[in-house]
Amino acid sequence: MNQPVALILIIILAAVGYWLYVGQQTSLPQPVGSDPKNATYEIDGSFVTLRAGTAETSIAGSTSKTVTQYFGNEAMGDLDSDGSTDIAFILTQSSGGSGTFYYVVAALKKGNSYQGTNAILLGDRVAPQTTQIRNGELVVSYATRKSDEPMTAQPSVGISKTFSIIGGRLQDR
């Protein structure tokens, strides 16, 4: 075998290996249990497993912890068109600083278990209002601040966002 062909084969094998590795790293977690407050969710590329609605993760090189908690605003309905009742709700995450970040997630019903989705950031210190599932779509309404207001200002600007499950992932529409 000549060198160019061998080099091409090595590159192809490396690419396939990388693709398999990345695909494994970004796949959604498997169902955990019958309660969405005890499922695993993907937040900013990391998997977080809730236990009784809470997870604590150590921050590398720090004594602080990232705390992820079930906030509420639950909505029930079929998000992935499989005929089962899924649940969507809001999580908060804080790391010891002044910010509290709000995320929307869904727990997709799979048999007798729930599979957590990826989380989508709503914002820092927002004021969640309603969470609804209508016609297979998730609608979240919340208040935030004007772009020129300090983070200490009360959220007063209403926002409504719509999300869908596409390929097993929660996506902003």
C-alpha positions as CSV (number, residue, x, y, z in Angstrom):
1,M,0.0,0.0,0.0
2,N,1.4,3.4,-0.9
3,Q,1.8,6.2,1.6
4,P,-1.1,8.5,0.2
5,V,-3.6,5.7,0.5
6,A,-2.5,4.7,4.0
7,L,-2.6,8.4,5.1
8,I,-6.2,8.7,3.7
9,L,-7.3,5.6,5.5
10,I,-5.8,6.8,8.8
11,I,-7.6,10.2,8.4
12,I,-10.9,8.4,7.6
13,L,-10.5,6.1,10.6
14,A,-9.6,9.0,12.9
15,A,-12.7,11.0,11.6
16,V,-15.0,8.0,12.2
17,G,-13.6,7.5,15.7
18,Y,-14.0,11.2,16.6
19,W,-17.6,11.2,15.2
20,L,-18.5,8.1,17.3
21,Y,-16.9,9.7,20.4
22,V,-18.7,13.1,19.9
23,G,-22.0,11.4,19.2
24,Q,-21.7,9.4,22.4
25,Q,-20.9,12.6,24.4
26,T,-23.8,14.7,23.1
27,S,-26.5,12.0,23.2
28,L,-29.3,12.6,25.6
29,P,-29.3,10.6,28.8
30,Q,-31.4,7.5,29.1
31,P,-34.6,7.4,31.2
32,V,-33.9,7.5,34.9
33,G,-37.1,7.1,36.8
34,S,-40.8,7.7,37.0
35,D,-40.3,11.2,38.5
36,P,-39.0,14.1,36.3
37,K,-37.4,15.6,39.5
38,N,-35.1,12.6,39.5
39,A,-34.0,12.7,35.9
40,T,-30.9,13.8,34.0
41,Y,-30.8,17.0,32.0
42,E,-28.2,18.6,29.8
43,I,-27.3,22.1,30.8
44,D,-24.7,24.1,28.8
45,G,-23.2,20.9,27.5
46,S,-22.9,19.1,30.9
47,F,-25.3,16.4,32.3
48,V,-26.9,17.2,35.6
49,T,-28.9,14.5,37.5
50,L,-31.5,15.8,39.9
51,R,-32.3,13.9,43.1
52,A,-35.5,15.1,44.7
53,G,-35.3,18.1,42.4
54,T,-31.8,19.2,43.4
55,A,-28.2,18.6,42.2
56,E,-24.9,20.0,43.6
57,T,-21.8,19.9,41.4
58,S,-18.3,21.0,42.6
59,I,-16.6,23.7,40.7
60,A,-13.1,22.7,39.7
61,G,-10.5,24.8,41.6
62,S,-13.0,26.3,44.0
63,T,-14.9,25.6,47.2
64,S,-18.1,26.8,45.6
65,K,-20.7,24.5,44.1
66,T,-23.1,24.8,41.3
67,V,-26.6,24.2,42.6
68,T,-29.3,23.2,40.2
69,Q,-32.9,23.1,41.5
70,Y,-36.4,22.4,40.3
71,F,-38.2,25.8,40.2
72,G,-41.6,24.7,39.1
73,N,-44.1,26.2,36.6
74,E,-44.9,22.6,35.4
75,A,-46.9,22.0,32.2
76,M,-48.1,18.7,31.0
77,G,-48.9,17.6,27.4
78,D,-47.5,15.6,24.5
79,L,-44.3,17.4,23.2
80,D,-42.8,14.6,21.0
81,S,-46.0,13.3,19.3
82,D,-45.8,9.8,20.8
83,G,-49.2,10.0,22.5
84,S,-47.7,10.1,26.1
85,T,-47.9,12.9,28.6
86,D,-44.6,14.8,28.8
87,I,-43.7,17.4,31.5
88,A,-42.0,20.7,31.0
89,F,-40.8,22.9,33.8
90,I,-38.2,25.5,34.9
91,L,-34.9,24.8,36.6
92,T,-32.6,27.4,38.3
93,Q,-28.9,27.2,38.6
94,S,-26.6,29.3,40.8
95,S,-22.9,29.1,41.5
96,G,-22.4,31.2,44.6
97,G,-22.4,34.6,42.8
98,S,-25.3,37.0,42.7
99,G,-26.9,35.4,39.5
100,T,-29.6,32.9,39.4
101,F,-30.0,31.5,35.9
102,Y,-33.4,30.1,34.8
103,Y,-33.7,27.3,32.3
104,V,-36.6,25.5,30.7
105,V,-36.4,21.7,30.3
106,A,-38.8,18.9,29.3
107,A,-39.0,15.4,30.7
108,L,-40.2,13.1,27.9
109,K,-42.3,10.1,28.9
110,K,-40.7,6.8,27.7
111,G,-42.7,3.9,29.0
112,N,-42.7,4.1,32.8
113,S,-39.7,6.5,32.9
114,Y,-38.8,10.1,31.9
115,Q,-35.9,11.1,29.7
116,G,-34.6,14.6,30.4
117,T,-33.9,17.0,27.5
118,N,-31.3,19.7,27.1
119,A,-32.0,22.9,29.0
120,I,-32.5,26.3,27.3
121,L,-31.5,29.4,29.1
122,L,-34.3,31.9,29.7
123,G,-32.1,34.4,31.5
124,D,-30.5,35.6,34.8
125,R,-32.8,36.6,37.6
126,V,-35.9,36.6,35.4
127,A,-39.5,36.3,36.7
128,P,-41.2,33.2,35.3
129,Q,-45.0,33.7,34.8
130,T,-46.5,30.8,32.9
131,T,-45.5,27.5,31.2
132,Q,-47.9,25.8,28.9
133,I,-48.0,23.0,26.4
134,R,-50.3,23.8,23.4
135,N,-50.6,21.8,20.2
136,G,-47.3,20.0,20.9
137,E,-45.4,23.1,21.6
138,L,-44.0,24.5,24.8
139,V,-44.8,28.2,25.5
140,V,-43.0,30.0,28.4
141,S,-43.8,33.5,29.5
142,Y,-41.6,35.5,31.8
143,A,-40.5,39.0,32.7
144,T,-37.0,40.3,32.2
145,R,-35.3,43.7,32.4
146,K,-34.7,46.3,29.7
147,S,-31.2,46.1,28.2
148,D,-30.1,49.3,29.9
149,E,-31.4,48.4,33.4
150,P,-29.2,47.1,36.1
151,M,-29.6,43.5,37.3
152,T,-31.0,44.9,40.6
153,A,-34.1,46.3,38.8
154,Q,-37.3,44.4,39.0
155,P,-38.1,42.5,35.8
156,S,-40.8,44.4,34.0
157,V,-40.6,43.5,30.3
158,G,-42.8,40.6,29.3
159,I,-41.4,37.9,26.9
160,S,-43.1,34.8,25.6
161,K,-41.0,32.1,23.9
162,T,-42.1,29.0,22.0
163,F,-40.1,25.7,22.0
164,S,-40.4,22.4,20.2
165,I,-38.9,18.9,20.5
166,I,-37.0,18.2,17.3
167,G,-35.0,15.0,17.1
168,G,-35.4,14.5,20.9
169,R,-33.9,17.9,21.7
170,L,-35.7,21.0,23.0
171,Q,-35.3,23.8,20.5
172,D,-36.2,27.5,20.5
173,R,-38.6,28.3,17.6
